[in-house]
Amino acid sequence: MRGGGSGCYVKEMLTRFARKIGRLFVIKTKFEAFAIIYALALGATERAMVYLQHYPGWPGKLLALCCTGAVFMGGAKIIDAIDLRAQLGYDD
């Protein structure tokens, strides 16, 4: 006797659960994008302050600039992705 019946049900339930959890991590609106970018910026500025304390002079300033610059680049890509999803008509 094959045990495929109940195993398929469990697999289907896990797949549904994974999709529901996965939808929580999809940025759908620009408000969500800006909230995430803001959180990234707070973390980056905190890290930049640590770099300025640990590495005095130009090395610390360069590392701080890299921290904040990364947020600008990442934020731009997030906003572009939101616009692209809207153009392509994704509805989830």
HUTA-V509171 format. One record per backbone hydrogen bond with DSSP energy under -1.0 kcal/mol. NH is the residue of the N-H (numbers start at 0). CO is the residue of the C=O. Records with the same first field share a line. If there is no record, write none. Layout:
NH: CO ; CO
This chain:
7: 3
8: 4
9: 5
10: 6
11: 7
12: 8
13: 9
14: 10
15: 11
16: 12
17: 13
18: 14
19: 15
20: 16
21: 17
22: 18
24: 21
25: 22
32: 28
33: 29
34: 30
35: 31
36: 32
37: 33
38: 34
39: 35
40: 36
41: 37
42: 38
43: 39
44: 40
45: 41
46: 42
47: 43
48: 44
49: 45
50: 46
51: 47
52: 48
53: 49
54: 50
60: 56
61: 57
62: 58
63: 59
64: 60
65: 61
66: 62
67: 63
68: 64
69: 65
70: 66
71: 67
72: 68
73: 69
74: 70
75: 71
76: 72
77: 73
78: 74
79: 75
80: 76
81: 77
82: 78
83: 79
84: 80
85: 81
86: 82
87: 83
89: 84
